[in-house]
Amino acid sequence: MAAHNSTVLITGASSGLGEEFARQYAQRGHRLVLVARRLDRLEALAETLCQQYRIEVLIEQVDLSNIAAVTELHARLAQRGIEVDVLINNAGHGLQGPFLDSQLDIASLTAMTHLFGQDMNA
Ligand SMILES: NC(=O)c1ccc[n+]([C@@H]2O[C@H](COP(=O)([O-])OP(=O)(O)OC[C@H]3O[C@@H](n4cnc5c(N)ncnc54)[C@H](OP(=O)(O)O)[C@@H]3O)[C@@H](O)[C@H]2O)c1
Protein backbone atom coordinates (compact mmCIF):
# COMPACT_ATOMS: atom_id res chain seq x y z
CA MET A 1 0.00 0.00 0.00
CA ALA A 2 1.26 3.48 -0.87
CA ALA A 3 2.46 5.88 1.82
CA HIS A 4 -0.28 8.22 3.01
CA ASN A 5 1.12 11.37 1.35
CA SER A 6 2.05 9.82 -1.99
CA THR A 7 0.88 10.98 -5.41
CA VAL A 8 -1.04 8.47 -7.50
CA LEU A 9 -1.44 8.80 -11.27
CA ILE A 10 -4.36 6.83 -12.70
CA THR A 11 -4.89 6.49 -16.44
CA GLY A 12 -8.40 5.90 -17.72
CA ALA A 13 -9.84 7.54 -14.62
CA SER A 14 -12.95 8.89 -16.34
CA SER A 15 -14.96 5.66 -15.97
CA GLY A 16 -15.02 2.04 -14.89
CA LEU A 17 -12.14 0.58 -12.92
CA GLY A 18 -10.02 3.74 -13.19
CA GLU A 19 -12.75 5.85 -11.60
CA GLU A 20 -13.05 3.29 -8.81
CA PHE A 21 -9.25 3.33 -8.25
CA ALA A 22 -9.50 7.13 -7.97
CA ARG A 23 -12.25 6.91 -5.33
CA GLN A 24 -10.35 4.33 -3.30
CA TYR A 25 -7.05 6.24 -3.32
CA ALA A 26 -8.93 9.48 -2.55
CA GLN A 27 -10.53 7.81 0.46
CA ARG A 28 -7.02 7.07 1.73
CA GLY A 29 -6.02 10.72 1.37
CA HIS A 30 -3.63 10.56 -1.59
CA ARG A 31 -2.98 13.35 -4.07
CA LEU A 32 -4.29 12.23 -7.47
CA VAL A 33 -3.42 12.85 -11.10
CA LEU A 34 -6.35 11.69 -13.23
CA VAL A 35 -5.78 11.09 -16.94
CA ALA A 36 -8.24 10.34 -19.76
CA ARG A 37 -9.74 11.98 -22.86
CA ARG A 38 -13.19 12.97 -21.55
CA LEU A 39 -12.49 16.22 -19.72
CA ASP A 40 -16.07 16.73 -18.49
CA ARG A 41 -16.02 13.41 -16.65
CA LEU A 42 -12.58 14.07 -15.15
CA GLU A 43 -13.70 17.51 -13.98
CA ALA A 44 -16.84 16.16 -12.36
CA LEU A 45 -14.93 13.36 -10.60
CA ALA A 46 -12.18 15.72 -9.43
CA GLU A 47 -14.74 18.11 -7.95
CA THR A 48 -16.53 15.31 -6.11
CA LEU A 49 -13.33 13.81 -4.70
CA CYS A 50 -11.91 17.21 -3.66
CA GLN A 51 -15.08 18.09 -1.81
CA GLN A 52 -15.60 14.68 -0.26
CA TYR A 53 -12.04 13.88 0.82
CA ARG A 54 -10.29 17.29 0.91
CA ILE A 55 -7.47 16.04 -1.31
CA GLU A 56 -5.62 17.64 -4.22
CA VAL A 57 -6.70 16.34 -7.62
CA LEU A 58 -5.03 17.28 -10.91
CA ILE A 59 -6.66 16.40 -14.18
CA GLU A 60 -4.93 15.87 -17.48
CA GLN A 61 -6.89 15.47 -20.70
CA VAL A 62 -4.65 13.24 -22.79
CA ASP A 63 -5.18 10.77 -25.63
CA LEU A 64 -2.71 8.16 -24.46
CA SER A 65 -2.78 6.30 -27.77
CA ASN A 66 -0.48 9.08 -28.99
CA ILE A 67 3.06 8.41 -27.71
CA ALA A 68 4.06 12.06 -28.14
CA ALA A 69 1.20 13.00 -25.83
CA VAL A 70 2.53 10.55 -23.22
CA THR A 71 5.94 12.22 -23.36
CA GLU A 72 4.32 15.66 -23.12
CA LEU A 73 2.27 14.60 -20.11
CA HIS A 74 5.41 13.42 -18.34
CA ALA A 75 7.23 16.67 -19.16
CA ARG A 76 4.27 18.83 -18.05
CA LEU A 77 4.09 17.13 -14.66
CA ALA A 78 7.86 17.34 -14.20
CA GLN A 79 7.74 21.05 -15.03
CA ARG A 80 5.14 21.55 -12.31
CA GLY A 81 7.32 19.63 -9.85
CA ILE A 82 4.84 16.77 -9.50
CA GLU A 83 6.48 13.49 -8.58
CA VAL A 84 4.43 10.39 -9.20
CA ASP A 85 4.87 7.69 -6.56
CA VAL A 86 2.28 5.22 -7.81
CA LEU A 87 1.36 4.64 -11.45
CA ILE A 88 -1.89 2.83 -12.25
CA ASN A 89 -1.72 1.94 -15.95
CA ASN A 90 -5.42 1.26 -16.25
CA ALA A 91 -6.47 2.78 -19.59
CA GLY A 92 -6.79 0.14 -22.25
CA HIS A 93 -9.00 -2.03 -24.37
CA GLY A 94 -7.53 -5.39 -23.39
CA LEU A 95 -5.40 -7.35 -25.77
CA GLN A 96 -8.22 -8.21 -28.12
CA GLY A 97 -8.44 -7.15 -31.74
CA PRO A 98 -5.70 -6.53 -34.28
CA PHE A 99 -2.12 -6.00 -33.10
CA LEU A 100 -1.90 -2.80 -35.17
CA ASP A 101 -4.71 -1.24 -33.07
CA SER A 102 -3.03 -2.01 -29.76
CA GLN A 103 -0.89 1.13 -29.35
CA LEU A 104 -2.68 2.11 -26.12
CA ASP A 105 -2.31 -1.30 -24.50
CA ILE A 106 1.29 -1.93 -25.51
CA ALA A 107 3.35 1.06 -26.65
CA SER A 108 1.72 3.75 -24.50
CA LEU A 109 1.67 1.57 -21.43
CA THR A 110 5.36 0.81 -21.94
CA ALA A 111 6.20 4.49 -22.46
CA MET A 112 4.29 5.54 -19.32
CA THR A 113 6.00 2.85 -17.25
CA HIS A 114 9.44 3.68 -18.62
CA LEU A 115 9.16 7.46 -18.15
CA PHE A 116 7.61 7.46 -14.68
CA GLY A 117 9.57 4.36 -13.62
CA GLN A 118 12.85 6.16 -14.32
CA ASP A 119 11.75 8.99 -12.01
CA MET A 120 10.80 6.53 -9.29
CA ASN A 121 14.13 4.77 -9.64
CA ALA A 122 16.01 8.06 -9.37
N1 LIG B 1 -13.76 -4.56 -16.74
C1 LIG B 1 -13.20 -5.76 -16.77
O1 LIG B 1 -13.80 -6.79 -16.46
C2 LIG B 1 -11.74 -5.92 -17.15
C3 LIG B 1 -11.16 -7.17 -17.15
C4 LIG B 1 -9.80 -7.30 -17.47
C5 LIG B 1 -9.06 -6.18 -17.81
N2 LIG B 1 -9.66 -4.98 -17.82
C6 LIG B 1 -8.84 -3.82 -18.17
O2 LIG B 1 -9.00 -2.83 -17.18
C7 LIG B 1 -8.93 -1.55 -17.78
C8 LIG B 1 -10.18 -0.74 -17.44
O3 LIG B 1 -11.32 -1.44 -17.86
P1 LIG B 1 -12.77 -0.84 -17.69
O4 LIG B 1 -13.72 -1.96 -17.83
O5 LIG B 1 -12.84 0.03 -16.49
O6 LIG B 1 -12.85 0.03 -19.04
P2 LIG B 1 -13.70 1.35 -19.40
O7 LIG B 1 -14.86 1.55 -18.48
O8 LIG B 1 -13.96 1.26 -20.87
O9 LIG B 1 -12.67 2.52 -19.12
C9 LIG B 1 -11.54 2.68 -19.90
C10 LIG B 1 -10.88 3.98 -19.47
O10 LIG B 1 -9.76 4.17 -20.30
C11 LIG B 1 -9.81 5.47 -20.87
N3 LIG B 1 -9.22 5.48 -22.18
C12 LIG B 1 -9.54 4.69 -23.23
N4 LIG B 1 -8.80 5.02 -24.30
C13 LIG B 1 -7.99 6.04 -23.91
C14 LIG B 1 -7.01 6.82 -24.56
N5 LIG B 1 -6.71 6.63 -25.85
N6 LIG B 1 -6.38 7.78 -23.86
C15 LIG B 1 -6.68 8.01 -22.56
N7 LIG B 1 -7.58 7.29 -21.89
C16 LIG B 1 -8.25 6.33 -22.56
C17 LIG B 1 -11.30 5.84 -20.91
O11 LIG B 1 -11.45 7.23 -20.80
P3 LIG B 1 -11.77 8.23 -22.01
O12 LIG B 1 -12.72 7.54 -22.93
O13 LIG B 1 -12.36 9.41 -21.29
O14 LIG B 1 -10.45 8.55 -22.61
C18 LIG B 1 -11.78 5.18 -19.63
O15 LIG B 1 -11.61 6.05 -18.54
C19 LIG B 1 -8.76 -1.77 -19.28
O16 LIG B 1 -7.37 -1.69 -19.58
C20 LIG B 1 -9.27 -3.18 -19.48
O17 LIG B 1 -8.66 -3.80 -20.59
C21 LIG B 1 -10.97 -4.82 -17.52
The ligand as an SDF file (V2000), in Angstrom:
LIG
                    3D

 48 52  0  0  0  0  0  0  0  0999 V2000
  -13.7580   -4.5600  -16.7450 N   0  0  0  0  0  0  0  0  0  0  0  0
  -13.2000   -5.7630  -16.7700 C   0  0  0  0  0  0  0  0  0  0  0  0
  -13.8020   -6.7940  -16.4580 O   0  0  0  0  0  0  0  0  0  0  0  0
  -11.7400   -5.9160  -17.1520 C   0  0  0  0  0  0  0  0  0  0  0  0
  -11.1590   -7.1690  -17.1460 C   0  0  0  0  0  0  0  0  0  0  0  0
   -9.7960   -7.2980  -17.4700 C   0  0  0  0  0  0  0  0  0  0  0  0
   -9.0570   -6.1790  -17.8070 C   0  0  0  0  0  0  0  0  0  0  0  0
   -9.6640   -4.9750  -17.8250 N   0  0  0  0  0  0  0  0  0  0  0  0
   -8.8410   -3.8240  -18.1750 C   0  0  0  0  0  0  0  0  0  0  0  0
   -8.9990   -2.8310  -17.1790 O   0  0  0  0  0  0  0  0  0  0  0  0
   -8.9330   -1.5520  -17.7790 C   0  0  0  0  0  0  0  0  0  0  0  0
  -10.1770   -0.7420  -17.4440 C   0  0  0  0  0  0  0  0  0  0  0  0
  -11.3180   -1.4430  -17.8560 O   0  0  0  0  0  0  0  0  0  0  0  0
  -12.7670   -0.8370  -17.6920 P   0  0  0  0  0  0  0  0  0  0  0  0
  -13.7180   -1.9590  -17.8270 O   0  0  0  0  0  0  0  0  0  0  0  0
  -12.8360    0.0290  -16.4910 O   0  0  0  0  0  0  0  0  0  0  0  0
  -12.8460    0.0350  -19.0370 O   0  0  0  0  0  0  0  0  0  0  0  0
  -13.7000    1.3520  -19.3980 P   0  0  0  0  0  0  0  0  0  0  0  0
  -14.8560    1.5510  -18.4780 O   0  0  0  0  0  0  0  0  0  0  0  0
  -13.9650    1.2590  -20.8660 O   0  0  0  0  0  0  0  0  0  0  0  0
  -12.6720    2.5150  -19.1240 O   0  0  0  0  0  0  0  0  0  0  0  0
  -11.5450    2.6840  -19.9000 C   0  0  0  0  0  0  0  0  0  0  0  0
  -10.8820    3.9770  -19.4690 C   0  0  0  0  0  0  0  0  0  0  0  0
   -9.7550    4.1710  -20.2970 O   0  0  0  0  0  0  0  0  0  0  0  0
   -9.8140    5.4700  -20.8660 C   0  0  0  0  0  0  0  0  0  0  0  0
   -9.2160    5.4790  -22.1780 N   0  0  0  0  0  0  0  0  0  0  0  0
   -9.5390    4.6930  -23.2320 C   0  0  0  0  0  0  0  0  0  0  0  0
   -8.8020    5.0230  -24.3000 N   0  0  0  0  0  0  0  0  0  0  0  0
   -7.9910    6.0430  -23.9070 C   0  0  0  0  0  0  0  0  0  0  0  0
   -7.0130    6.8240  -24.5580 C   0  0  0  0  0  0  0  0  0  0  0  0
   -6.7150    6.6300  -25.8540 N   0  0  0  0  0  0  0  0  0  0  0  0
   -6.3830    7.7800  -23.8610 N   0  0  0  0  0  0  0  0  0  0  0  0
   -6.6840    8.0050  -22.5640 C   0  0  0  0  0  0  0  0  0  0  0  0
   -7.5850    7.2870  -21.8890 N   0  0  0  0  0  0  0  0  0  0  0  0
   -8.2470    6.3280  -22.5580 C   0  0  0  0  0  0  0  0  0  0  0  0
  -11.2980    5.8400  -20.9120 C   0  0  0  0  0  0  0  0  0  0  0  0
  -11.4460    7.2270  -20.8010 O   0  0  0  0  0  0  0  0  0  0  0  0
  -11.7730    8.2300  -22.0080 P   0  0  0  0  0  0  0  0  0  0  0  0
  -12.7230    7.5420  -22.9320 O   0  0  0  0  0  0  0  0  0  0  0  0
  -12.3580    9.4120  -21.2910 O   0  0  0  0  0  0  0  0  0  0  0  0
  -10.4510    8.5480  -22.6110 O   0  0  0  0  0  0  0  0  0  0  0  0
  -11.7840    5.1810  -19.6260 C   0  0  0  0  0  0  0  0  0  0  0  0
  -11.6140    6.0520  -18.5380 O   0  0  0  0  0  0  0  0  0  0  0  0
   -8.7560   -1.7740  -19.2770 C   0  0  0  0  0  0  0  0  0  0  0  0
   -7.3690   -1.6870  -19.5790 O   0  0  0  0  0  0  0  0  0  0  0  0
   -9.2710   -3.1800  -19.4770 C   0  0  0  0  0  0  0  0  0  0  0  0
   -8.6620   -3.7950  -20.5920 O   0  0  0  0  0  0  0  0  0  0  0  0
  -10.9730   -4.8190  -17.5180 C   0  0  0  0  0  0  0  0  0  0  0  0
  1  2  1  0
  2  3  2  0
  2  4  1  0
  4  5  1  0
  4 48  2  0
  5  6  2  0
  6  7  1  0
  7  8  2  0
  8  9  1  0
  8 48  1  0
  9 10  1  0
  9 46  1  0
 10 11  1  0
 11 12  1  0
 11 44  1  0
 12 13  1  0
 13 14  1  0
 14 15  2  0
 14 16  1  0
 14 17  1  0
 17 18  1  0
 18 19  2  0
 18 20  1  0
 18 21  1  0
 21 22  1  0
 22 23  1  0
 23 24  1  0
 23 42  1  0
 24 25  1  0
 25 26  1  0
 25 36  1  0
 26 27  1  0
 26 35  1  0
 27 28  2  0
 28 29  1  0
 29 30  1  0
 29 35  2  0
 30 31  1  0
 30 32  2  0
 32 33  1  0
 33 34  2  0
 34 35  1  0
 36 37  1  0
 36 42  1  0
 37 38  1  0
 38 39  2  0
 38 40  1  0
 38 41  1  0
 42 43  1  0
 44 45  1  0
 44 46  1  0
 46 47  1  0
M  CHG  2   8   1  16  -1
M  END
$$$$
